[in-house]
Amino acid sequence: MQKIAIGAAVLTVIAGAGYLGIQAYLQAPLFSEEDIAQMRADVAAQNEDAFHQPEVMPAAYSERSEQRNVYFGELHTHSNLSFDAYLFGNRLSVDESYRFAKGEAMEGPTGELMQLTRPLDFAAITDHAEGFGLAEACDDVDRNEATQELCETIEQPSAELFLELRQQGAQRPPVSAFALVVEDPEKERRFMEATWAHVVDMADQHNEPGRFTAFAAYEYSPPLEGTGKMHRNVIFRNGDVPPHAVSAFDALSEFDLWEQLEAGCDRPCEFLTIPHNPNKSWGLAFAGQTIDGDVYTAENWATRERLEPLVEMFQIKGNSECALGMGTTDEECAIEQFLPRCETDDEIECIRPTSMVRDGLKKGLMLDEELGFNPLAVGMIGSTDTHNSNPGDAEEWDFRGAAAVFVGSAKTRLAPGRPGRSALKRNPGGIAAVWAEENTRDALFDAMKRKEVYATSGTRIGLRFFASFAFGDGVDPQSPSIAAAYQSGVPMGGAIEGAAGLKPSFLVQALKDPIDAPLDKVQIIKGWIEDGETRELVMDIACSGGRQPDAETKRCADTSANVDLANCAFDTDGGAAQLSTLWTDDTYMEGQKAFYYVRVVQNPTCRWSTYDSLRLGLTPPEGVPPTTTELAWSSPIWVN
C-alpha cells in the first residue's frame, strides 16, 4: 500500500521531472518473489509467544429459543474473487473463507497463521461484483489477446495497473477494464453470472441450519474520488437469487441498484442492502443525494427505508459512529477514527456531518417531521472488510492486516506511511451480533430486518436492550424475565409510542466477553429535536466498581484499570463481569420524538499494534495509542 501511495503522490506532485524513472517505478511489480521471500523470513522471525493468546475453542451451538439467542458473525469479507484482493496477493477462495469462519486455521501468502479463537455463527462472503467473470475469462481457452494480456498483468500487478483500474472505475459512468478486453457483451455476461452462481453455490454448500448460516451476498462498489466509498453489501435471504449480481457498471447509484434488484428478485428471493464506511463517503452516506448529485425524493427515501434497515458503522477503516467537534464532545468518538474533520465544503478525504451514523440518526428525526416517516431509522452492525479471506478475524492479537502481501508481516504493518493511509492507522474491524430464535437464514434475516442487532469493535460482549413506557412485573435489572421484557416492551431496533404523563424506561444488560477484559461502563446516547434543531446527550447509566454518574456531567469518573505493555496482560480485578440497570429518562418531555442507543465500554486492552511490537521485541509505535477500548453499540430504540 505504501508503494501505491508513494506512486500516486509522485504523479501528483512532480510534473515531468524524472519521468522515465517514475514510469519504471510504476511499471515494476507491486511485490516481487524476493519481497515475498523477505516477508516470509520476517514472519518466521516473529515471536508469537511474546504474549498470552486464548486457546482455540470448538464451535458451540444454541438450542432454539423464543427469547432469542445472540449469534456472532460477519457480513463483509473478500476472497480471491475480489479484484483488489487478488492484486494484493490473496489466493484464498470463497470455500476457504467459509472454512475459516467455521474455525479452520489458514495460512496467509507470507506464512502468517490466521485462526479464530471461536468460530462464527454466520458469515457472508461479499466479493466485489465489479470483478465477477474475470476468473472465467482467464480460464477461457478462446480468450483473445487483450484478455490474455490483462490476465498476465494481474498475476504480476504494478502500481500503474492499480491506479489505472481505480481511475477507470471512478469515471462517471465507470469504465470496466474487463468489458474493454473481452469485447463480447454476451460472453462477458455469461462469465459474470458464472462467478455469481459459484458464490451462491458455495454459500448453499456451507449453510448448515442450526449450526452455521452462510448467506449468498456480494458488494456493490462504485468508487469515489480519493479512495472514497459509497459501497453497499447486498445480502440475500436464501439461495433464490437473481442470475446476475448488479454491479456499479449496471447501476450508477443506489436508486438504480434498488430498482434492478427488485426487478430481478421475486419471492422467495428477498434481499437487503447495507452501506459501509459512512466515514469515507465524503458526506454522501446521509446527505440525501446520490454520487451524481441526484436528490432523494420521498419515494426514494421510502425505498431506502424498506430495503436498507442496517448500517455498518465500524470496520478496519475506522469508526463511523460520531466525530469530535461535529455537534459532540463525546471522547469515545475518537476511538479508531483516523480521518480529520472537513474544514471546507469542497474537501474530500475527511469527515462531514453527513458522514457519521449518529448524525444520520438525528437527520432521520428531521426527515420524520418532513415526510411522516423516518427513512434513517437504521440498526447498527460491525464488520471487518478484510481482503484476506478471514471473516470475523477481529481479535487484536490475531490481526494480520487486511491487504494480504502488502501488510503480510508485523514489520510491514508497523511501517509508517502517508498520514491516514498506513496500515498502522487501521484496526482489525468489528463483528455483527444478531438476536434470533435459531441459527438459520430465515431467523437471522428476519432479525436483521427488524434491526434486533448490534455492533461490536471485535469483542463478543453480550448486550440486551429493551424500552417501554410501562414495564410489567418481572423486569428486574439484575435478573429480568426476558419473556416479560418482550411482552411489555420492545427490543433494540424497535419503537415505542409516547404515553401521557409517563417517561420511557430502558432495561440494559451487558455481559463481558468470556475471554476478554471486564466491562468499564454502560452509556445511553440520546438524540432528539428541540426548537427545530437536533440535540444529543451522552449519559453513563451503569459503571463498574460502585462508581456513580456525576449529577451535572452525567458521567462516571475514569476507570483505574490498566494494561501491562510488557506482555499485554490486562487488569482482571477492576471492572465488571455484568452491568445491568433499569434506567428512566428524566429529561424526556412529553410529545418528544427521540432515539436512544446503548454503548458498552470495555476496560482497556492492548491495541493490535502493541501486540505486533511485542512480536518484534519493540516498544509500541508512536502516533497511535498503545491500548484500545473495545466497544459494543446497540441498535437504537425510537420514541415516537
Helices and strands as residue ranges (DSSP letters): H 2-13, H 19-27, H 33-45, E 69-77, H 83-87, H 94-101, E 106-107, E 113-114, E 122-125, G 129-131, H 134-139, H 145-155, H 159-170, H 177-182, H 185-206, E 213-215, E 217-220, E 223-224, G 225-227, E 228-229, E 232-236, H 254-264, E 271-275, G 278-280, H 298-307, E 310-315, E 318-319, G 331-334, G 353-355, H 357-371, E 379-382, G 396-398, G 404-407, H 410-414, G 423-425, E 431-436, H 441-450, E 453-456, E 462-468, H 482-488, E 490-491, E 495-496, E 505-511, E 519-530, E 533-543, G 544-546, E 563-564, E 569-570, E 578-584, E 594-602, E 605-606, H 608-616, E 627-628, E 631-634, E 637-639
